[in-house]
């Protein structure tokens, strides 16, 4: 655990099966919160944009970035939300992440998402909760 575990966990989050990816992301989140180690931030941004098959992988990556309060995560979230194939769980996680980031760009994207109607119930609920 700790400093030495970050690089192998990043590799697992990029290359392994969905359950392994999720476990790696959760562990990276815990290490980042406990130590302030931000080496996982950039790989997590990439996962949000790339992951369009497994519901939980992208949403776990997004939520971890919210806990890091990563202002640069707004653009990857915007790309993921613009992708019609993005999983519903990513769409539901995004407003909660944007609310934690609290930058002007994050607020603008959150307001765009709230104004966009027709979302699934989970996504609409997350948007309202984020406000």
C-alpha positions as CSV (number, residue, x, y, z in Angstrom):
1,X,0.0,0.0,0.0
2,X,0.9,3.6,-0.1
3,X,3.4,5.3,-2.4
4,X,4.7,2.1,-4.1
5,X,1.2,0.7,-4.9
6,X,0.1,3.7,-7.0
7,X,1.7,2.8,-10.3
8,X,0.6,-0.9,-10.3
9,X,-2.9,0.2,-9.3
10,X,-3.0,2.7,-12.2
11,X,-1.9,-0.1,-14.6
12,X,-4.7,-2.4,-13.2
13,X,-7.2,0.4,-13.6
14,X,-6.3,0.7,-17.3
15,X,-5.9,-2.9,-18.3
16,X,-7.6,-5.5,-16.2
17,X,-11.2,-6.7,-16.0
18,X,-14.0,-4.5,-14.8
19,X,-14.1,-5.8,-11.2
20,X,-10.3,-5.3,-10.9
21,X,-10.5,-1.9,-12.5
22,X,-13.1,-0.8,-9.9
23,X,-11.1,-2.2,-7.0
24,X,-7.9,-0.4,-8.3
25,X,-9.8,2.9,-8.7
26,X,-11.3,2.6,-5.2
27,X,-7.8,1.9,-3.7
28,X,-6.3,4.8,-5.6
29,X,-9.0,7.0,-4.3
30,X,-8.3,5.9,-0.7
31,X,-4.5,6.4,-1.1
32,X,-5.1,9.8,-2.6
33,X,-7.4,10.8,0.2
34,X,-5.1,9.5,2.9
35,X,-1.8,10.8,1.5
36,X,-2.6,13.5,-0.9
37,X,-0.9,11.5,-3.7
38,X,-2.3,12.9,-7.0
39,X,-0.5,10.6,-9.4
40,X,-3.7,8.8,-10.3
41,X,-5.6,12.0,-11.3
42,X,-4.5,12.1,-15.0
43,X,-5.1,8.3,-15.6
44,X,-8.6,8.6,-13.9
45,X,-9.5,11.5,-16.3
46,X,-8.5,9.2,-19.2
47,X,-10.7,6.3,-17.8
48,X,-13.7,8.6,-17.7
49,X,-13.4,9.3,-21.4
50,X,-12.3,5.9,-22.6
51,X,-14.6,3.6,-20.5
52,X,-17.9,3.2,-22.2
53,X,-18.7,-0.5,-21.6
54,X,-18.8,-1.0,-17.8
55,X,-21.1,1.1,-15.8
56,X,-19.1,1.3,-12.6
57,X,-15.6,1.8,-13.9
58,X,-16.2,5.3,-15.3
59,X,-18.4,6.3,-12.5
60,X,-15.9,5.2,-9.9
61,X,-13.2,7.1,-11.7
62,X,-15.4,10.2,-11.8
63,X,-16.3,10.0,-8.2
64,X,-12.6,9.6,-7.3
65,X,-11.8,12.8,-9.2
66,X,-14.6,14.5,-7.3
67,X,-12.9,13.6,-4.0
68,X,-9.6,14.9,-5.4
69,X,-11.6,18.1,-6.3
70,X,-9.8,18.0,-9.7
71,X,-10.9,21.1,-11.6
72,X,-9.3,19.7,-14.8
73,X,-11.8,16.8,-14.7
74,X,-14.5,19.1,-16.1
75,X,-13.4,18.6,-19.7
76,X,-13.2,14.8,-19.5
77,X,-16.7,14.8,-17.9
78,X,-18.0,17.0,-20.7
79,X,-16.6,14.6,-23.3
80,X,-18.1,11.6,-21.5
81,X,-21.5,13.3,-21.3
82,X,-21.3,14.2,-25.0
83,X,-20.7,10.6,-25.9
84,X,-24.1,8.9,-26.5
85,X,-22.6,5.6,-25.5
86,X,-21.6,6.7,-22.0
87,X,-23.0,4.5,-19.3
88,X,-25.9,5.8,-17.2
89,X,-23.9,5.5,-14.0
90,X,-21.3,7.9,-15.4
91,X,-24.1,10.3,-16.3
92,X,-25.5,10.0,-12.7
93,X,-22.0,10.5,-11.1
94,X,-21.1,13.5,-13.2
95,X,-23.4,16.1,-11.5
96,X,-22.2,15.0,-8.0
97,X,-18.6,15.3,-9.1
98,X,-19.2,18.7,-10.7
99,X,-20.8,19.9,-7.4
100,X,-17.6,18.8,-5.5
101,X,-15.2,20.4,-7.9
102,X,-16.9,23.8,-7.6
103,X,-15.1,25.7,-10.3
104,X,-16.9,28.1,-12.7
105,X,-16.5,25.6,-15.5
106,X,-17.9,22.8,-13.4
107,X,-20.9,24.9,-12.4
108,X,-21.6,25.8,-16.0
109,X,-21.5,22.2,-17.0
110,X,-23.7,21.2,-14.1
111,X,-26.3,23.9,-15.1
112,X,-26.2,22.7,-18.7
113,X,-26.9,19.2,-17.5
114,X,-29.8,20.3,-15.3
115,X,-31.3,22.3,-18.2
116,X,-31.1,19.3,-20.4
117,X,-34.3,17.4,-20.0
118,X,-35.2,13.8,-20.8
119,X,-32.6,12.1,-18.6
120,X,-33.2,8.8,-16.9
121,X,-34.5,8.9,-13.3
122,X,-31.2,8.2,-11.7
123,X,-29.5,10.9,-13.7
124,X,-32.2,13.5,-13.0
125,X,-32.1,12.7,-9.3
126,X,-28.4,13.1,-9.2
127,X,-28.6,16.5,-11.1
128,X,-31.1,17.8,-8.6
129,X,-29.1,16.5,-5.6
130,X,-26.0,18.2,-6.9
131,X,-27.7,21.5,-7.0
